[in-house]
């Protein structure tokens, strides 16, 4: 389907060798947006992509298309793409760029609800992209968001509070009801450890990347750790070009 100009595009990677079905909560949250379902089929080093595609391609194409159709039935502009790949991360990078995706969902299991969103924030260049994305997400769902700042030894607590308070004010100015967004600040020796601990009380994290490649993710090693160790799924907001 063609994308409407006002839509946010979200890339949803799915392991095509064992795709399963998207949770109802994920379909509900993402269906107001444009969704690209990327079926990636892992190809072992000793195997041929062409050979695996000839064996499993038709079946996988059908299964990935059915997942996209699930989103489409709920109103999403949805399409699917299947890639047999030896490098999952590189493939996600490439497809995200091809479709100009605003965000990419990580592959952690989605629970029955996606109502509570944690948004870690720091004073960097990703702030604008994150706020624009969160505004779109909240504007087309009933979810709530907590804007979260971690103060480590080298951080300025007042600056961190200014960032999250200002972000709340902006979202409210753009029509998000005050009761649906709040902010929280905490001290921690490690920002990533504090974020991972806080994530346990939420359903989904929204973070942003600082560089075009998902290999060089936002906030340096902090966000690498958050993405790798988060107990909840993560939406990685891609930097505006």
C-alpha positions in Angstrom: 0.0 0.0 0.0 1.2 3.6 -0.6 2.1 5.6 2.5 0.1 8.7 3.4 2.2 11.8 3.8 1.3 12.2 7.5 2.2 8.7 8.5 5.1 7.5 10.6 6.8 4.5 9.2 7.8 1.7 11.5 10.0 -1.3 10.5 9.1 -4.6 12.2 11.8 -7.2 11.7 10.6 -10.8 12.0 12.6 -14.0 11.9 11.2 -15.6 8.8 12.4 -19.1 9.8 10.0 -19.0 12.8 7.8 -15.9 12.4 4.9 -16.7 14.8 2.1 -14.1 14.9 2.2 -10.5 16.1 0.6 -9.8 19.4 -2.7 -8.0 19.5 -1.2 -5.2 21.5 1.5 -4.6 18.9 -1.0 -4.6 16.1 -3.2 -2.1 18.0 -0.3 0.2 18.8 1.2 0.3 15.3 -1.8 0.0 13.1 -2.4 3.8 12.9 1.0 4.1 11.2 2.7 2.7 8.1 4.3 -0.7 8.9 6.9 -2.5 6.9 7.3 -6.1 8.0 10.8 -7.3 7.3 11.1 -11.1 7.2 14.8 -11.9 7.6 15.8 -15.5 7.1 19.2 -16.3 8.8 21.6 -18.0 6.4 24.4 -19.9 8.0 27.9 -19.2 6.7 28.2 -22.6 5.0 24.8 -22.3 3.3 23.7 -20.7 0.1 21.0 -17.9 0.2 19.7 -19.0 -3.2 19.4 -22.6 -2.1 17.5 -21.7 1.0 15.3 -19.3 -0.9 14.4 -22.0 -3.4 13.5 -24.4 -0.5 11.6 -22.0 1.8 11.0 -18.7 -0.1 7.4 -19.3 -1.2 6.3 -20.4 2.3 8.1 -17.5 4.0 6.8 -15.0 1.6 3.3 -16.1 2.4 3.8 -16.1 6.2 5.4 -12.6 6.2 2.7 -11.2 3.9 0.1 -12.6 6.3 1.7 -10.7 9.2 1.6 -7.5 7.1 -2.0 -8.2 6.3 -2.8 -8.5 10.0 -1.7 -4.9 10.4 -3.5 -3.8 7.2 -6.8 -5.2 8.5 -6.6 -2.9 11.4 -5.9 0.2 9.2 -2.2 0.3 8.7 -0.5 1.0 5.4 1.4 -2.2 5.5 3.7 -4.1 3.2 6.2 -6.9 3.6 9.7 -7.8 2.3 11.6 -11.0 2.6 15.4 -11.2 2.7 17.7 -14.2 3.1 20.7 -12.9 4.9 23.9 -13.7 6.6 23.9 -10.4 8.5 20.7 -9.5 10.2 21.8 -6.1 11.5 23.1 -5.0 8.1 19.9 -6.1 6.5 17.8 -4.2 9.0 19.9 -1.1 8.4 19.5 -1.4 4.6 15.7 -1.9 4.6 15.2 0.8 7.2 17.0 3.2 4.9 15.2 2.0 1.8 11.8 2.6 3.3 12.9 5.7 5.2 11.6 4.2 8.4 11.1 6.5 11.3 11.7 3.7 13.9 12.7 0.1 14.1 11.3 -2.4 16.6 13.7 -4.8 18.3 12.9 -8.4 18.5 12.2 -8.9 22.2 8.9 -10.6 23.0 5.9 -8.3 23.2 3.6 -8.7 26.2 -0.2 -8.6 26.2 -0.2 -4.8 26.7 1.8 -1.9 25.3 0.2 0.8 27.4 3.2 2.2 29.4 6.1 3.6 27.4 9.5 4.6 28.9 11.4 7.2 27.0 15.0 7.7 28.3 16.3 11.2 27.4 19.6 13.0 27.4 20.6 16.4 26.0 21.8 15.2 22.6 21.0 15.5 18.9 18.3 12.8 19.0 16.0 14.7 21.2 14.0 16.3 18.4 13.4 13.0 16.6 12.4 11.2 19.7 9.8 13.9 20.7 8.3 13.9 17.2 8.0 10.2 17.2 6.5 10.0 20.8 4.0 12.7 19.8 2.9 10.6 16.9 2.7 7.4 18.9 0.7 9.0 21.8 -1.5 11.0 19.4 -2.8 7.8 17.8 -3.0 5.5 20.8 -4.2 5.4 24.4 -0.7 4.8 25.7 1.0 6.9 28.4 4.7 7.9 28.5 7.3 8.6 31.2 10.2 10.8 30.1 13.1 9.5 32.0 16.5 11.0 32.8 19.4 9.4 34.7 21.9 11.5 36.6 25.3 10.0 36.8 28.4 11.5 38.5 29.3 13.6 35.5 25.8 14.8 34.7 24.1 18.1 35.6 20.9 17.2 37.5 19.3 20.6 36.7 20.0 20.2 33.0 18.5 16.8 32.9 15.4 18.0 34.7 15.1 20.9 32.3 15.2 18.4 29.4 12.4 16.1 30.6 10.2 18.9 31.9 10.6 20.8 28.7 9.7 17.7 26.7 6.6 17.2 28.8 5.6 20.8 28.1 6.1 20.4 24.4 4.0 17.2 24.2 1.2 18.9 26.1 1.4 22.0 23.9 1.0 19.7 20.9 -2.2 18.2 22.2 -1.1 15.3 24.4 -3.3 15.3 27.6 -1.2 16.1 30.7 -2.4 12.9 32.5 -0.8 10.8 29.7 2.8 12.0 30.0 5.0 12.5 33.1 8.7 12.7 33.9 11.0 11.0 36.2 14.6 11.5 37.2 16.9 9.2 39.1 20.5 8.9 40.2 22.6 6.0 39.2 26.2 4.9 38.8 25.4 3.6 35.3 22.8 5.2 33.1 22.2 1.9 31.2 21.7 -0.1 34.4 19.2 2.5 35.7 17.3 2.4 32.4 17.2 -1.4 32.3 16.0 -1.5 35.9 13.2 1.1 35.2 12.1 -0.7 32.0 10.8 -3.6 34.1 7.8 -1.4 35.1 6.9 -0.5 31.5 5.8 -2.3 28.4 8.0 -0.6 25.7 11.0 1.6 25.5 11.5 4.4 22.9 15.1 5.4 22.3 16.9 7.2 19.5 20.0 6.6 17.4 22.7 9.2 16.9 24.2 7.9 13.7 22.6 6.5 10.5 23.6 2.9 11.3 21.9 0.8 13.9 25.4 -0.7 14.5 26.4 2.7 16.0 23.4 3.2 18.1 22.3 6.2 20.2 24.0 7.4 23.3 27.1 5.3 22.6 27.5 2.3 24.8 24.6 3.3 27.0 22.0 2.5 24.4 23.9 -0.5 23.1 23.5 -2.0 26.5 19.9 -0.9 26.9 18.9 -2.4 23.5 20.8 -5.7 24.2 19.7 -6.1 27.8 16.2 -4.6 27.9 13.6 -6.9 29.3 11.1 -5.1 27.1 10.8 -4.4 23.3 12.5 -1.2 22.1 11.5 1.1 19.3 14.7 2.7 18.0 13.9 6.1 16.5 16.1 6.8 13.5 17.8 10.2 13.2 16.2 12.7 10.9 18.3 13.2 7.8 
